[in-house]
């Protein structure tokens, strides 16, 4: 009887794990704000408006949020219910907005299906944006930001059409997508997930990935330092001054935007752009423009 009980318990836990995984796997749609199989019927839409904002601090445990430019008022549209609440504070003198999002759940009451997206509209340039998100999707677009510090745990991050002086982005378990950016200085860390950069321009950047792929397309760097522990790095673009690539286990593919004469690679060549690469376990290949 005990063995039968253990078997039944194991089957229940297995099915529960599969269900949770299936639910979590849907949480990737930035546009629709849908990321779950259920909807909390207690959620109610709320709206707050603010004066001038130059600093934003957001701390969320489990929700989608998008921050984007809009010529109208500075407005935060969000949803609260029995399991989801917010603590919002605004300092008009400092032009500082702080948002704390709390999601309450227990082992027997999973509430993954908050199929609503909080939206913060901003009508000016920003001095600082700091985001700490536990789970969900984080989107930022059409903004000019002096300093952006973003830390996401089990979440996806998407930044598009932005000008950022200094960008620090860390992802523990999720994908980082950067599109149409102009960045002066950046530090990008993806511990378990993929990093994608497209149609962008970076002055100085460092990239680190523990377990995931890095894909860069139509992007130019003045200097780039990339280190991957386990994953592939595919690069389409150009490096103008200096680039270093270190891969412990993975493949390195560089499609460079100029002819071979412009580069000095691992000490060979006479070009002004220096490239250094080391691939411990994997293959490397470099293509040059004709």
C-alpha positions in Angstrom: 0.0 0.0 0.0 2.8 2.4 0.8 4.5 1.7 -2.6 1.2 2.3 -4.3 0.8 5.6 -2.5 4.3 6.7 -3.4 3.5 5.9 -7.1 0.3 7.9 -7.0 2.0 10.8 -5.3 4.8 10.7 -7.9 2.3 10.8 -10.8 0.5 13.7 -9.3 3.7 15.7 -8.8 4.8 14.8 -12.3 1.5 16.1 -13.8 1.7 19.2 -11.7 5.3 19.9 -12.9 4.2 19.4 -16.5 1.3 21.8 -16.0 3.5 24.5 -14.5 6.0 24.1 -17.3 3.4 24.4 -19.9 1.9 27.5 -18.3 5.3 29.1 -17.9 6.2 28.4 -21.5 3.4 30.7 -22.7 4.8 33.8 -21.0 6.7 35.2 -23.9 4.4 37.5 -25.8 5.5 41.2 -25.5 2.8 42.6 -27.7 -0.4 41.0 -26.3 0.6 40.9 -22.7 -0.7 37.3 -22.4 1.4 35.0 -20.4 -0.7 32.3 -18.7 -3.4 29.8 -19.1 -5.8 31.3 -16.6 -7.2 34.7 -15.8 -7.6 36.2 -12.3 -11.3 37.3 -12.2 -10.6 39.8 -9.4 -8.3 42.0 -11.4 -9.4 45.6 -11.8 -7.8 48.2 -14.0 -6.4 51.3 -12.3 -4.8 54.4 -13.7 -2.5 57.0 -12.0 -1.0 60.1 -13.6 2.1 62.0 -12.5 4.0 65.2 -13.1 7.5 65.3 -14.5 9.5 62.1 -14.2 13.2 61.7 -14.5 13.8 58.6 -12.5 11.9 55.3 -12.4 12.4 52.4 -10.0 10.4 49.3 -10.6 10.5 46.1 -8.4 8.1 43.4 -9.6 7.7 39.8 -8.6 5.5 38.3 -11.4 4.0 40.5 -14.1 4.4 42.0 -17.6 5.3 45.6 -17.7 6.0 48.0 -20.6 7.6 51.4 -20.4 7.4 53.6 -23.5 7.4 57.2 -24.7 4.1 59.0 -25.2 3.5 62.7 -25.8 0.6 62.8 -23.4 0.6 62.6 -19.6 2.9 60.4 -17.6 0.5 57.6 -16.9 0.7 54.2 -15.2 -2.1 51.7 -16.1 -2.1 48.6 -14.0 -4.3 45.9 -12.6 -4.9 44.9 -9.0 -6.8 42.0 -7.4 -6.8 39.6 -4.5 -3.3 38.2 -5.4 -1.8 41.2 -7.1 -1.2 44.6 -5.4 1.0 47.7 -5.9 2.8 50.2 -3.8 3.3 53.4 -5.8 5.1 56.5 -4.6 5.9 59.7 -6.5 8.3 62.4 -5.3 7.4 65.5 -7.3 10.4 67.5 -6.1 12.9 64.8 -7.2 10.8 63.8 -10.2 11.1 60.2 -9.0 8.6 57.4 -9.4 8.9 54.1 -7.4 6.7 51.1 -8.1 6.6 47.9 -6.0 4.5 45.1 -7.4 3.5 42.3 -5.1 2.2 38.9 -6.2 0.8 36.7 -3.5 0.5 33.0 -4.1 0.7 29.7 -2.3 1.7 26.1 -3.3 -2.0 25.2 -3.7 -3.1 28.4 -5.4 -0.9 29.1 -8.4 -1.8 32.4 -10.1 0.3 32.4 -13.2 -2.4 33.7 -15.5 -2.4 37.4 -14.9 -3.2 38.1 -18.6 -2.8 41.8 -18.3 0.1 44.0 -19.0 1.0 47.1 -16.9 1.9 50.1 -19.0 3.9 53.2 -18.0 3.9 56.0 -20.5 6.7 58.7 -20.2 6.7 62.0 -22.1 10.3 63.1 -21.6 13.9 61.9 -21.5 14.9 59.9 -18.4 17.9 60.3 -16.1 17.6 56.8 -14.6 15.7 53.6 -15.0 16.2 50.7 -12.6 14.2 47.5 -12.9 14.3 44.3 -10.8 11.8 41.8 -12.1 11.3 38.3 -10.8 9.2 36.8 -13.6 7.2 38.0 -16.6 8.2 40.2 -19.6 9.8 43.6 -19.4 9.6 45.9 -22.4 11.2 49.4 -22.9 10.8 51.3 -26.1 11.1 54.8 -27.8 13.0 56.4 -24.9 16.1 58.3 -24.3 17.8 57.2 -21.0 21.0 58.3 -19.3 21.4 55.2 -17.2 19.4 52.0 -17.3 20.0 49.1 -14.8 17.8 46.1 -15.4 17.9 42.8 -13.6 15.5 40.1 -14.6 15.3 36.6 -13.0 12.9 34.2 -14.8 11.8 36.9 -17.3 12.3 38.1 -20.9 13.6 41.6 -21.6 13.0 43.5 -24.8 14.4 47.0 -25.4 13.8 48.7 -28.8 14.2 52.1 -30.4 16.0 53.7 -27.5 19.1 55.9 -27.0 20.9 54.9 -23.8 24.1 56.4 -22.5 24.9 53.5 -20.0 23.1 50.2 -20.1 23.5 47.4 -17.6 21.3 44.3 -18.2 21.4 41.0 -16.4 19.2 38.0 -17.0 19.3 34.8 -14.8 16.8 32.7 -16.9 15.3 34.4 -19.9 15.9 36.0 -23.3 17.3 39.5 -23.9 16.3 41.2 -27.1 17.8 44.5 -28.1 16.6 46.2 -31.3 17.4 49.6 -32.9 19.5 50.9 -30.0 22.2 53.6 -29.7 24.3 52.8 -26.6 27.4 54.5 -25.4 28.5 52.0 -22.8 26.9 48.6 -22.0 27.4 45.6 -19.8 25.2 42.6 -20.8 25.0 39.3 -18.8 22.8 36.3 -19.8 23.3 33.5 -17.4 20.7 31.1 -18.9 19.1 32.3 -22.0 19.7 33.8 -25.4 20.9 37.3 -26.2 19.9 38.9 -29.5 21.0 42.3 -30.8 19.9 43.8 -34.1 20.2 47.1 -36.0 22.1 48.8 -33.3 25.2 50.9 -32.6 27.3 50.4 -29.5 30.4 52.4 -28.5 31.9 50.2 -25.8 30.3 46.9 -24.7 31.0 43.8 -22.7 28.9 40.6 -23.1 28.8 37.6 -20.9 26.8 34.4 -21.3 26.9 31.2 -19.2 24.5 28.9 -21.0 22.9 30.3 -24.2 23.5 31.7 -27.6 24.5 35.3 -28.6 23.2 36.5 -32.0 24.2 39.9 -33.3 23.0 41.2 -36.6 23.5 44.5 -38.5 25.2 46.1 -35.4 28.4 48.1 -35.1 30.7 48.2 -32.1 33.6 50.5 -31.4 34.9 48.0 -28.9 33.5 44.6 -27.8 34.5 42.1 -25.2 32.5 38.9 -25.4 32.9 35.8 -23.2 30.7 32.6 -23.4 30.9 29.6 -21.2 28.6 27.3 -23.2 26.9 28.6 -26.4 27.4 29.9 -29.9 28.2 33.4 -31.0 27.1 34.5 -34.4 28.0 38.1 -35.5 26.9 40.1 -38.5 28.2 43.6 -38.4 31.5 45.4 -37.7 33.9 46.2 -35.0 35.7 49.5 -35.6 38.6 49.5 -33.0 39.0 46.4 -30.9 37.2 43.1 -30.3 37.9 40.1 -28.0 36.0 36.8 -28.1 36.5 33.9 -25.7 34.3 30.8 -25.9 34.9 27.8 -23.6 32.5 25.5 -25.5 30.7 26.7 -28.6 31.1 27.9 -32.2 32.2 31.4 -33.2 31.1 32.9 -36.5 32.1 36.4 -37.5 30.7 38.1 -40.6 32.6 41.4 -40.7 31.6 44.5 -42.6 34.9 45.3 -44.3 37.6 43.6 -46.2 40.5 41.6 -44.6 42.9 44.5 -44.9 41.1 46.5 -42.3 41.8 44.0 -39.5 44.6 42.5 -37.4 43.4 39.1 -36.2 45.2 37.2 -33.4 48.4 39.1 -34.3 48.1 38.6 -38.1 47.5 41.4 -40.5 48.2 45.1 -40.6 44.7 46.6 -40.2 43.8 49.2 -37.6 41.1 47.1 -36.1 42.4 44.4 -33.7 40.5 41.2 -33.1 41.5 38.5 -30.6 39.6 35.2 -30.3 40.0 31.9 -28.4 37.7 29.0 -28.7 38.6 26.2 -26.3 36.0 23.5 -27.5 34.3 24.3 -30.8 34.9 25.9 -34.2 35.6 29.4 -35.4 35.1 31.0 -38.8 35.6 34.6 -40.0 34.1 36.0 -43.2 35.1 39.4 -44.6 33.3 41.8 -47.0 34.7 41.8 -50.5 
